[in-house]
Amino acid sequence: MSGEGLTVRDLRVTFDGFTAVDGVDLDIRPGDLRFLIGPNGAGKTTLVDAVTGLVKATGSVRFGDQDLLGRPVQKIARLGIGRTFQTATVFEELTVVQNLDIAAGAGRGIWTMLRRRKDVPEPVARALETIGLSDLRDRPAGVLAHGQKQWLEIGMLLVQDVRLLLLDEPVAGMSHDEREATGELLRRVSEDRTVVVIEHDMDFMRAYARSVSVLHAGKVLSEGSVAEVQADAKVQEVYLGRASEPEPTPRPAPAAAAASVAEEA
Ligand SMILES: Nc1ncnc2c1ncn2[C@@H]1O[C@H](COP(=O)(O)OP(=O)(O)OP(=O)(O)O)[C@@H](O)[C@H]1O
């Protein structure tokens, strides 16, 4: 495995006196496929927001030999750091290949990018292959299935030569087959890049994580392999302790996650 790793030290994010990320340390080695899990409100998305420059933070965040904290969002993106959000943000009216072409940018004019072409640039062709959308390259992105849109979005990061991908719940709302295909895609992508996945789906996490960090109340509660995290009594307590609370959003409930985390412990 190759690529750069992500090192986070004493990361803190505060919103009007409320500390959402409270002294987080992370060492994510090059080529890792790290899952960030934890109950709703644990600080997972805020942590990723801090790494990508969307919220102000203190502490230190390094990717390879580059300091990220305090740099503007665009500069961080230019250092090879890209993210997806829970809702895919593709251009629905444009074709798959046009979406990739625009993401690749590469100094071409807009009309060149929008023209339908037989030959696509090599990085775009490679991304199409990696995300499994070669056959659908000339379809408008708007007609793609939910899972395919997420893969296209990952492809849009690949053509930008992103070397650290931060993905926010990439399999939410996907079918079983789409989840499997996404897991395999993440494995391929992480062969020569570093991948961080925020996830609530514990089955998916167990099947594909190379390492796991559990966040709770803004802190790292536990870290290690899937087996180590599942065996950690603190993790079981946090999930099981919330089992009777109502779930505010229609995603897999902490109760289900708790059962799933604890199941093999
Ligand atoms: N812009 C903001 N202003 C104030 N509070 C915020 C802001 N963004 C997040 N928070 C709070 O910070 C805490 C952490 O939120 P965050 O979205 O990072 O959690 P999460 O672990 O990603 O949760 P989920 O799994 O539900 O997405 C929550 O209590 C949330 O309400």
The ligand as an SDF file (V2000), in Angstrom:
LIG
                    3D

 31 33  0  0  0  0  0  0  0  0999 V2000
  -22.7620   24.2530   12.8600 N   0  0  0  0  0  0  0  0  0  0  0  0
  -23.0600   23.7890   14.0690 C   0  0  0  0  0  0  0  0  0  0  0  0
  -23.4630   24.6180   15.0570 N   0  0  0  0  0  0  0  0  0  0  0  0
  -23.7410   24.1390   16.2850 C   0  0  0  0  0  0  0  0  0  0  0  0
  -23.6770   22.8560   16.6360 N   0  0  0  0  0  0  0  0  0  0  0  0
  -23.2920   21.9720   15.6920 C   0  0  0  0  0  0  0  0  0  0  0  0
  -22.9660   22.3860   14.3560 C   0  0  0  0  0  0  0  0  0  0  0  0
  -22.6140   21.2860   13.6340 N   0  0  0  0  0  0  0  0  0  0  0  0
  -22.7160   20.2480   14.4880 C   0  0  0  0  0  0  0  0  0  0  0  0
  -23.1230   20.6510   15.6940 N   0  0  0  0  0  0  0  0  0  0  0  0
  -23.3250   19.8110   16.8700 C   0  0  0  0  0  0  0  0  0  0  0  0
  -22.1180   19.1070   17.0990 O   0  0  0  0  0  0  0  0  0  0  0  0
  -22.3970   17.7830   17.5330 C   0  0  0  0  0  0  0  0  0  0  0  0
  -21.6990   16.8130   16.6290 C   0  0  0  0  0  0  0  0  0  0  0  0
  -22.3890   16.8090   15.3740 O   0  0  0  0  0  0  0  0  0  0  0  0
  -21.9070   15.9020   14.1610 P   0  0  0  0  0  0  0  0  0  0  0  0
  -22.8300   16.1810   13.0170 O   0  0  0  0  0  0  0  0  0  0  0  0
  -20.4640   16.0950   13.9320 O   0  0  0  0  0  0  0  0  0  0  0  0
  -22.1470   14.4530   14.7440 O   0  0  0  0  0  0  0  0  0  0  0  0
  -22.1050   13.0700   13.9560 P   0  0  0  0  0  0  0  0  0  0  0  0
  -21.3320   12.1300   14.7900 O   0  0  0  0  0  0  0  0  0  0  0  0
  -21.6520   13.2860   12.5440 O   0  0  0  0  0  0  0  0  0  0  0  0
  -23.6380   12.6710   13.9880 O   0  0  0  0  0  0  0  0  0  0  0  0
  -24.5230   11.9110   12.9040 P   0  0  0  0  0  0  0  0  0  0  0  0
  -24.1040   10.4960   12.9490 O   0  0  0  0  0  0  0  0  0  0  0  0
  -25.9130   12.1240   13.3930 O   0  0  0  0  0  0  0  0  0  0  0  0
  -24.2750   12.5710   11.5620 O   0  0  0  0  0  0  0  0  0  0  0  0
  -23.9050   17.6330   17.5550 C   0  0  0  0  0  0  0  0  0  0  0  0
  -24.3480   17.8480   18.8890 O   0  0  0  0  0  0  0  0  0  0  0  0
  -24.3800   18.7270   16.6370 C   0  0  0  0  0  0  0  0  0  0  0  0
  -25.6610   19.1820   17.0120 O   0  0  0  0  0  0  0  0  0  0  0  0
  1  2  1  0
  2  3  1  0
  2  7  2  0
  3  4  2  0
  4  5  1  0
  5  6  2  0
  6  7  1  0
  6 10  1  0
  7  8  1  0
  8  9  2  0
  9 10  1  0
 10 11  1  0
 11 12  1  0
 11 30  1  0
 12 13  1  0
 13 14  1  0
 13 28  1  0
 14 15  1  0
 15 16  1  0
 16 17  2  0
 16 18  1  0
 16 19  1  0
 19 20  1  0
 20 21  2  0
 20 22  1  0
 20 23  1  0
 23 24  1  0
 24 25  2  0
 24 26  1  0
 24 27  1  0
 28 29  1  0
 28 30  1  0
 30 31  1  0
M  END
$$$$
